[in-house]
């Protein structure tokens, strides 16, 4: 019993909590719960579209990668022209813009497996990123056109804490 308690104590003293911060669409949790009431405003060429950004870091800097996720049932990568991609903060200040791009099979990454709700997921992260010190608000607003149709999204801050090894 002593060695088991010692092992548990060693495990918890060698671990720490860390948090993952990302900004995801206000509708994404609804989508994960298999409620698709919002889906028509997010449907582009048979793909449900969600914008996001996620915090990344190395030993020197922290930044957010801005991107878009595409979910479809067809297993085919979308081909969508993204124009005028802009992220604004709560005060309307532009914190990120991206050049126009066509997202197709050559630029999208495919998730390894189908999601729990039966969708295939493709995603794209823009090369240019946002510095971590520029991201302070609780929500951000994304706007662009997808194949010539206006798309808007509201991203909200999501923070999750995990246990991990002490490095």
ROTI-271844 format. One line per 8 residues: number of its first residue (from 0); for each residue x, y, z of N, C-alpha, C, O. Coordinates in Angstrom, 2 decimals. Layout:
// ROTI-271844
NUM) X/Y/Z/X/Y/Z/X/Y/Z/X/Y/Z; ...
***
This chain:
// ROTI-271844
0) 0.83/-1.19/0.00/0.00/0.00/0.00/0.88/1.26/0.00/0.57/2.24/-0.67; 1.95/1.20/0.76/2.85/2.35/0.83/3.40/2.70/-0.55/3.45/3.88/-0.92; 3.82/1.68/-1.32/4.40/1.94/-2.63/3.37/2.46/-3.63/3.70/3.26/-4.50; 2.14/2.01/-3.49/1.08/2.53/-4.35/0.84/4.01/-4.06/0.76/4.83/-4.97; 0.74/4.35/-2.77/0.57/5.76/-2.40/1.75/6.60/-2.83/1.58/7.73/-3.29; 2.95/6.06/-2.69/4.15/6.78/-3.13/4.13/7.01/-4.64/4.49/8.08/-5.12; 3.69/6.00/-5.39/3.59/6.13/-6.84/2.59/7.19/-7.26/2.85/7.99/-8.15; 1.43/7.20/-6.60/0.40/8.21/-6.89/0.92/9.60/-6.56/0.73/10.54/-7.34
8) 1.59/9.74/-5.42/2.16/11.03/-5.03/3.21/11.49/-6.02/3.26/12.67/-6.37; 4.06/10.59/-6.48/5.09/10.94/-7.47/4.46/11.37/-8.79/4.93/12.30/-9.44; 3.38/10.68/-9.18/2.70/11.03/-10.42/2.16/12.46/-10.36/2.39/13.25/-11.27; 1.44/12.78/-9.29/0.82/14.09/-9.20/1.85/15.20/-8.99/1.61/16.33/-9.41; 2.96/14.92/-8.35/3.98/15.97/-8.20/4.76/16.17/-9.49/5.39/17.21/-9.66; 4.74/15.19/-10.40/5.45/15.35/-11.67/4.54/15.90/-12.77/4.99/16.11/-13.89; 3.28/16.12/-12.45/2.33/16.66/-13.42/1.96/18.09/-13.06/2.14/18.54/-11.92; 1.44/18.77/-14.04/0.93/20.11/-13.80/-0.33/20.29/-14.63/-0.57/19.54/-15.58
16) -1.11/21.29/-14.28/-2.26/21.60/-15.12/-1.81/22.60/-16.18/-0.96/23.46/-15.93; -2.37/22.48/-17.31/-2.14/23.45/-18.37/-3.47/23.72/-19.04/-4.38/22.88/-19.00; -3.59/24.87/-19.66/-4.85/25.21/-20.29/-4.67/25.41/-21.78/-3.65/25.91/-22.26; -5.69/24.99/-22.48/-5.75/25.16/-23.92/-6.79/26.23/-24.17/-7.94/26.10/-23.75; -6.38/27.28/-24.87/-7.30/28.38/-25.18/-7.54/28.39/-26.68/-6.60/28.35/-27.48; -8.80/28.44/-27.04/-9.14/28.56/-28.45/-10.41/29.40/-28.55/-11.14/29.58/-27.57; -10.65/29.87/-29.72/-11.88/30.60/-30.02/-12.61/29.80/-31.08/-12.06/29.52/-32.15; -13.84/29.44/-30.78/-14.60/28.66/-31.73/-15.96/29.31/-31.95/-16.40/30.14/-31.17
24) -16.59/28.91/-33.03/-17.88/29.46/-33.41/-18.90/29.28/-32.30/-18.92/28.26/-31.61; -19.73/30.28/-32.12/-20.78/30.21/-31.10/-21.73/29.04/-31.37/-22.38/28.56/-30.44; -21.83/28.59/-32.62/-22.71/27.48/-32.98/-22.04/26.11/-32.90/-22.71/25.09/-33.07; -20.74/26.07/-32.67/-20.03/24.79/-32.76/-20.48/23.79/-31.71/-20.62/22.60/-32.02; -20.71/24.22/-30.48/-21.18/23.31/-29.43/-22.55/22.74/-29.79/-22.84/21.58/-29.51; -23.39/23.56/-30.42/-24.70/23.10/-30.87/-24.53/22.01/-31.92/-25.22/20.99/-31.89; -23.62/22.22/-32.85/-23.32/21.24/-33.89/-22.83/19.93/-33.28/-23.24/18.85/-33.71; -21.95/20.01/-32.29/-21.43/18.80/-31.63/-22.52/18.01/-30.93/-22.42/16.80/-30.77
32) -23.57/18.70/-30.51/-24.70/18.03/-29.83/-25.74/17.52/-30.83/-26.83/17.11/-30.45; -25.39/17.56/-32.12/-26.23/17.04/-33.21/-27.51/17.83/-33.40/-28.53/17.28/-33.83; -27.47/19.11/-33.08/-28.59/20.00/-33.34/-28.20/20.85/-34.55/-27.22/21.60/-34.49; -28.95/20.75/-35.62/-28.57/21.41/-36.88/-29.53/22.53/-37.27/-29.66/22.83/-38.46; -30.21/23.14/-36.31/-31.17/24.20/-36.61/-30.51/25.39/-37.31/-31.17/26.07/-38.11; -29.26/25.65/-37.04/-28.56/26.80/-37.59/-27.95/26.50/-38.95/-27.39/27.41/-39.57; -28.02/25.29/-39.43/-27.16/24.82/-40.51/-27.31/25.56/-41.84/-26.34/25.64/-42.59; -28.48/26.09/-42.17/-28.64/26.72/-43.48/-27.74/27.94/-43.66/-27.22/28.17/-44.75
40) -27.54/28.71/-42.60/-26.68/29.89/-42.73/-25.21/29.53/-42.79/-24.39/30.39/-43.10; -24.85/28.30/-42.51/-23.47/27.83/-42.53/-23.17/26.87/-43.66/-22.04/26.38/-43.76; -24.14/26.58/-44.52/-23.97/25.59/-45.56/-23.47/26.24/-46.85/-24.13/27.12/-47.41; -22.30/25.81/-47.31/-21.70/26.29/-48.55/-21.24/25.09/-49.35/-20.34/24.36/-48.93; -21.86/24.87/-50.51/-21.53/23.74/-51.36/-21.46/22.43/-50.57/-20.46/21.71/-50.62; -22.52/22.13/-49.86/-22.66/20.91/-49.06/-21.67/20.80/-47.91/-21.39/19.69/-47.43; -21.14/21.91/-47.45/-20.22/21.92/-46.32/-20.72/22.86/-45.25/-21.07/24.01/-45.52; -20.75/22.37/-44.01/-20.97/23.26/-42.87/-19.63/23.91/-42.57/-18.61/23.22/-42.51
48) -19.62/25.22/-42.37/-18.37/25.96/-42.20/-18.33/26.63/-40.83/-19.31/27.24/-40.39; -17.19/26.50/-40.16/-16.95/27.13/-38.87/-15.56/27.76/-38.89/-14.60/27.13/-39.32; -15.47/29.00/-38.44/-14.16/29.64/-38.28/-13.64/29.32/-36.88/-14.41/28.94/-36.00; -12.33/29.49/-36.68/-11.73/29.24/-35.37/-10.38/29.94/-35.28/-9.80/30.31/-36.30; -9.87/30.10/-34.08/-8.45/30.24/-33.88/-8.05/29.55/-32.60/-8.81/29.49/-31.63; -6.82/29.04/-32.61/-6.32/28.23/-31.51/-4.92/28.70/-31.15/-4.11/29.05/-32.01; -4.65/28.70/-29.85/-3.36/29.18/-29.35/-2.28/28.12/-29.56/-2.49/26.94/-29.29; -1.14/28.57/-30.03/0.04/27.72/-30.23/1.22/28.39/-29.56/1.21/29.60/-29.33
56) 2.25/27.60/-29.25/3.44/28.18/-28.64/4.65/27.31/-28.92/4.53/26.12/-29.22; 5.79/27.93/-28.81/7.06/27.22/-28.80/7.79/27.70/-27.55/7.14/28.24/-26.65; 9.05/27.53/-27.46/9.77/27.94/-26.25/9.96/29.44/-26.13/10.37/29.93/-25.08; 9.67/30.19/-27.21/9.92/31.62/-27.23/8.63/32.43/-27.31/8.45/33.38/-26.54; 7.74/32.08/-28.23/6.57/32.90/-28.52/5.27/32.12/-28.37/5.25/30.89/-28.34; 4.18/32.88/-28.29/2.82/32.34/-28.33/2.05/33.09/-29.41/2.25/34.29/-29.59; 1.20/32.39/-30.12/0.42/33.00/-31.18/-0.86/32.20/-31.37/-1.01/31.11/-30.81; -1.79/32.75/-32.16/-3.02/32.06/-32.52/-3.01/31.78/-34.01/-2.70/32.65/-34.82
64) -3.36/30.55/-34.36/-3.53/30.17/-35.76/-5.00/30.38/-36.09/-5.88/29.89/-35.39; -5.27/31.10/-37.15/-6.63/31.39/-37.59/-6.97/30.42/-38.71/-6.14/30.16/-39.59; -8.18/29.89/-38.69/-8.54/28.95/-39.74/-10.02/28.75/-39.91/-10.84/29.43/-39.30; -10.34/27.78/-40.75/-11.73/27.42/-41.03/-11.82/25.90/-41.06/-10.91/25.21/-41.51; -12.96/25.39/-40.55/-13.24/23.96/-40.61/-14.44/23.74/-41.53/-15.39/24.52/-41.52; -14.37/22.68/-42.31/-15.44/22.32/-43.23/-15.90/20.91/-42.90/-15.08/19.99/-42.81; -17.19/20.72/-42.71/-17.76/19.41/-42.39/-18.73/19.03/-43.50/-19.62/19.81/-43.86; -18.56/17.82/-44.05/-19.52/17.35/-45.04/-19.73/15.85/-44.90/-18.95/15.16/-44.24
72) -20.77/15.37/-45.53/-21.11/13.94/-45.46/-20.61/13.19/-46.69/-20.76/11.97/-46.75; -20.03/13.88/-47.66/-19.70/13.26/-48.94/-18.31/12.66/-49.01/-18.02/11.92/-49.94; -17.46/12.95/-48.07/-16.08/12.48/-48.05/-15.23/13.16/-49.13/-14.09/12.76/-49.36; -15.77/14.17/-49.78/-15.03/14.89/-50.81/-14.58/16.23/-50.25/-15.34/16.93/-49.58; -13.33/16.58/-50.53/-12.81/17.87/-50.08/-13.56/18.99/-50.80/-13.80/18.90/-52.00; -13.93/20.03/-50.08/-14.62/21.15/-50.73/-13.68/21.93/-51.64/-12.45/21.80/-51.54; -14.25/22.72/-52.50/-13.49/23.66/-53.31/-14.21/25.00/-53.14/-15.22/25.27/-53.79; -13.67/25.83/-52.26/-14.35/27.07/-51.90/-13.37/28.23/-52.00/-12.26/28.18/-51.46
80) -13.79/29.29/-52.70/-12.98/30.50/-52.78/-13.32/31.38/-51.59/-14.47/31.75/-51.37; -12.28/31.71/-50.81/-12.42/32.57/-49.64/-11.87/33.94/-50.01/-10.71/34.07/-50.38; -12.72/34.96/-49.89/-12.30/36.33/-50.23/-12.61/37.25/-49.06/-13.61/37.08/-48.36; -11.74/38.23/-48.86/-11.98/39.27/-47.86/-12.02/38.75/-46.44/-12.79/39.28/-45.63; -11.23/37.74/-46.11/-11.26/37.16/-44.76/-10.71/38.17/-43.76/-9.57/38.62/-43.87; -11.53/38.52/-42.76/-11.18/39.53/-41.76/-11.64/39.09/-40.39/-12.73/38.54/-40.23; -10.80/39.34/-39.38/-11.17/39.11/-37.98/-11.14/40.45/-37.27/-10.14/41.18/-37.34; -12.24/40.79/-36.59/-12.33/42.05/-35.83/-12.53/41.73/-34.35/-13.13/40.71/-34.00
88) -12.02/42.62/-33.50/-12.25/42.46/-32.06/-13.60/43.05/-31.68/-14.36/43.49/-32.54; -13.89/43.06/-30.38/-15.19/43.55/-29.90/-15.42/45.02/-30.20/-16.57/45.46/-30.26; -14.34/45.80/-30.39/-14.45/47.23/-30.69/-14.46/47.52/-32.19/-14.50/48.68/-32.59; -14.43/46.48/-33.01/-14.44/46.66/-34.46/-13.07/46.86/-35.08/-12.97/47.11/-36.28; -12.01/46.75/-34.29/-10.65/46.89/-34.80/-10.24/45.60/-35.52/-10.42/44.50/-35.00; -9.70/45.74/-36.73/-9.26/44.58/-37.51/-7.95/44.07/-36.91/-6.97/44.82/-36.80; -7.93/42.79/-36.53/-6.70/42.22/-35.98/-6.09/41.19/-36.92/-4.96/40.74/-36.69; -6.80/40.82/-37.99/-6.26/39.85/-38.93/-6.99/39.97/-40.26/-8.21/40.10/-40.30
96) -6.23/39.92/-41.34/-6.79/39.81/-42.68/-5.97/38.78/-43.45/-4.80/38.54/-43.13; -6.57/38.19/-44.44/-5.87/37.19/-45.25/-6.11/37.46/-46.72/-7.16/37.98/-47.11; -5.14/37.10/-47.53/-5.28/37.20/-48.97/-6.36/36.22/-49.44/-6.63/35.21/-48.80; -6.96/36.54/-50.59/-7.95/35.65/-51.17/-7.28/34.32/-51.52/-6.13/34.28/-51.95; -8.03/33.24/-51.33/-7.46/31.91/-51.57/-8.57/30.96/-51.98/-9.72/31.12/-51.57; -8.24/29.97/-52.78/-9.16/28.89/-53.10/-8.75/27.69/-52.27/-7.64/27.17/-52.40; -9.66/27.25/-51.42/-9.39/26.08/-50.59/-9.91/24.85/-51.31/-11.11/24.72/-51.57; -9.01/23.96/-51.62/-9.36/22.72/-52.30/-8.53/21.58/-51.70/-7.86/21.76/-50.68
104) -8.58/20.44/-52.32/-7.91/19.26/-51.79/-6.41/19.47/-51.58/-5.82/18.85/-50.70; -5.80/20.34/-52.38/-4.36/20.56/-52.25/-3.99/21.42/-51.04/-2.84/21.39/-50.60; -4.93/22.18/-50.49/-4.64/23.08/-49.37/-5.29/22.67/-48.06/-4.90/23.15/-47.00; -6.27/21.79/-48.12/-7.00/21.38/-46.92/-6.39/20.14/-46.29/-5.84/19.28/-46.98; -6.49/20.06/-44.99/-6.07/18.88/-44.26/-7.32/18.10/-43.89/-8.33/18.68/-43.47; -7.26/16.79/-44.05/-8.42/15.95/-43.72/-8.19/15.30/-42.37/-7.10/14.79/-42.09; -9.21/15.33/-41.52/-9.14/14.65/-40.23/-9.03/13.15/-40.47/-9.54/12.63/-41.46; -8.37/12.47/-39.57/-8.11/11.04/-39.72/-9.38/10.20/-39.76/-9.45/9.19/-40.47
112) -10.39/10.61/-38.98/-11.60/9.80/-38.90/-12.84/10.67/-38.98/-12.78/11.90/-38.86; -13.95/10.02/-39.20/-15.24/10.70/-39.24/-15.60/11.18/-37.83/-15.26/10.53/-36.85; -16.28/12.31/-37.75/-16.71/12.81/-36.44/-17.82/11.93/-35.87/-18.40/11.11/-36.58; -18.10/12.11/-34.60/-19.14/11.32/-33.94/-20.52/11.53/-34.54/-21.39/10.67/-34.42; -20.73/12.68/-35.20/-22.05/12.93/-35.77/-22.09/12.66/-37.28/-22.98/13.15/-37.98; -21.12/11.87/-37.79/-21.20/11.39/-39.16/-20.69/12.33/-40.23/-21.01/12.15/-41.41; -19.89/13.33/-39.87/-19.34/14.25/-40.85/-17.85/13.99/-41.06/-17.15/13.57/-40.14; -17.39/14.25/-42.26/-15.96/14.26/-42.56/-15.48/15.68/-42.34/-16.16/16.64/-42.72
120) -14.31/15.83/-41.73/-13.81/17.17/-41.38/-12.55/17.49/-42.17/-11.61/16.70/-42.26; -12.57/18.69/-42.75/-11.40/19.25/-43.42/-11.12/20.59/-42.75/-12.04/21.27/-42.31; -9.86/20.97/-42.67/-9.57/22.25/-42.04/-8.39/22.92/-42.71/-7.58/22.28/-43.38; -8.32/24.22/-42.51/-7.27/25.04/-43.10/-6.87/26.11/-42.10/-7.73/26.76/-41.51; -5.57/26.29/-41.91/-5.06/27.37/-41.07/-4.28/28.33/-41.92/-3.38/27.92/-42.66; -4.59/29.61/-41.83/-3.88/30.61/-42.61/-2.42/30.71/-42.15/-2.13/30.53/-40.97; -1.52/30.98/-43.08/-0.09/31.05/-42.76/0.21/32.16/-41.77/0.97/31.96/-40.82; -0.39/33.31/-41.99/-0.15/34.42/-41.08/-0.94/34.22/-39.80/-2.07/33.75/-39.84
128) -0.35/34.56/-38.68/-1.01/34.29/-37.40/-1.15/35.57/-36.59/-0.59/36.61/-36.94; -1.91/35.48/-35.51/-2.14/36.61/-34.62/-1.26/36.44/-33.39/-1.22/35.37/-32.80; -0.55/37.50/-33.01/0.27/37.44/-31.80/-0.64/37.26/-30.58/-1.73/37.82/-30.52; -0.19/36.46/-29.62/-1.01/36.17/-28.44/-1.37/37.43/-27.67/-2.47/37.52/-27.12; -0.47/38.41/-27.63/-0.78/39.64/-26.87/-1.87/40.49/-27.53/-2.43/41.38/-26.89; -2.18/40.21/-28.80/-3.25/40.94/-29.49/-4.63/40.31/-29.27/-5.64/40.87/-29.70; -4.68/39.15/-28.61/-5.95/38.45/-28.39/-6.29/38.54/-26.90/-5.72/37.83/-26.07; -7.22/39.44/-26.59/-7.59/39.67/-25.18/-9.10/39.63/-24.95/-9.54/39.47/-23.81
136) -9.89/39.79/-26.01/-11.34/39.88/-25.86/-11.97/38.50/-25.65/-11.33/37.47/-25.87; -13.21/38.50/-25.23/-13.96/37.26/-25.03/-14.58/36.74/-26.33/-14.88/35.55/-26.44; -14.77/37.63/-27.30/-15.29/37.17/-28.59/-14.69/38.01/-29.72/-14.22/39.12/-29.52; -14.73/37.42/-30.91/-14.22/38.06/-32.12/-15.20/37.78/-33.25/-15.99/36.84/-33.18; -15.13/38.62/-34.29/-16.06/38.52/-35.40/-15.30/38.27/-36.69/-14.36/38.99/-37.02; -15.71/37.23/-37.40/-15.09/36.85/-38.66/-16.06/37.18/-39.78/-17.27/36.95/-39.66; -15.53/37.74/-40.86/-16.37/37.96/-42.04/-15.53/37.68/-43.28/-14.32/37.90/-43.30; -16.20/37.18/-44.32/-15.56/36.91/-45.60/-16.66/36.54/-46.59/-17.84/36.54/-46.25
144) -16.27/36.23/-47.79/-17.21/35.65/-48.74/-16.68/34.27/-49.11/-15.48/34.07/-49.28; -17.60/33.32/-49.21/-17.28/31.95/-49.60/-18.01/31.69/-50.91/-19.23/31.65/-50.96; -17.24/31.50/-51.97/-17.81/31.34/-53.32/-18.79/32.46/-53.65/-19.84/32.22/-54.25; -18.44/33.68/-53.24/-19.24/34.85/-53.55/-20.39/35.12/-52.61/-21.08/36.12/-52.76; -20.63/34.24/-51.62/-21.72/34.42/-50.67/-21.15/34.90/-49.34/-20.16/34.36/-48.85; -21.77/35.91/-48.76/-21.29/36.49/-47.51/-21.37/35.47/-46.37/-22.36/34.75/-46.23; -20.32/35.42/-45.57/-20.25/34.54/-44.40/-19.78/35.35/-43.20/-18.80/36.10/-43.29; -20.48/35.20/-42.09/-20.10/35.87/-40.84/-20.15/34.85/-39.73/-20.97/33.93/-39.73
152) -19.25/35.01/-38.77/-19.19/34.10/-37.64/-18.77/34.87/-36.40/-18.01/35.83/-36.48; -19.26/34.45/-35.26/-18.86/35.01/-33.97/-18.09/33.92/-33.24/-18.60/32.82/-33.02; -16.86/34.24/-32.86/-16.02/33.28/-32.15/-15.98/33.65/-30.67/-15.76/34.80/-30.31; -16.18/32.65/-29.83/-16.14/32.88/-28.39/-14.97/32.11/-27.78/-14.56/31.06/-28.28; -14.44/32.65/-26.70/-13.30/32.05/-26.02/-13.72/30.78/-25.29/-14.71/30.76/-24.56; -12.96/29.72/-25.50/-13.17/28.44/-24.83/-11.84/28.06/-24.20/-10.81/28.00/-24.87; -11.88/27.80/-22.90/-10.66/27.46/-22.17/-10.88/26.13/-21.46/-11.85/25.97/-20.72; -9.98/25.19/-21.69/-10.07/23.89/-21.03/-8.76/23.62/-20.31/-7.68/23.92/-20.81
160) -8.87/23.05/-19.11/-7.69/22.69/-18.34/-7.48/21.19/-18.39/-8.42/20.40/-18.32; -6.20/20.81/-18.52/-5.81/19.42/-18.59/-4.64/19.15/-17.66/-3.92/20.07/-17.28; -4.47/17.88/-17.29/-3.28/17.46/-16.56/-2.27/16.99/-17.58/-2.62/16.35/-18.57; -1.01/17.31/-17.34/0.02/16.87/-18.26/1.35/16.74/-17.55/1.48/17.13/-16.39; 2.34/16.19/-18.23/3.65/16.02/-17.61/4.31/17.36/-17.34/4.13/18.32/-18.10; 5.03/17.43/-16.29/5.78/18.63/-15.94/7.05/18.64/-16.76/7.91/17.77/-16.61; 7.18/19.61/-17.63/8.34/19.67/-18.52/9.15/20.89/-18.22/10.18/21.13/-18.86
***
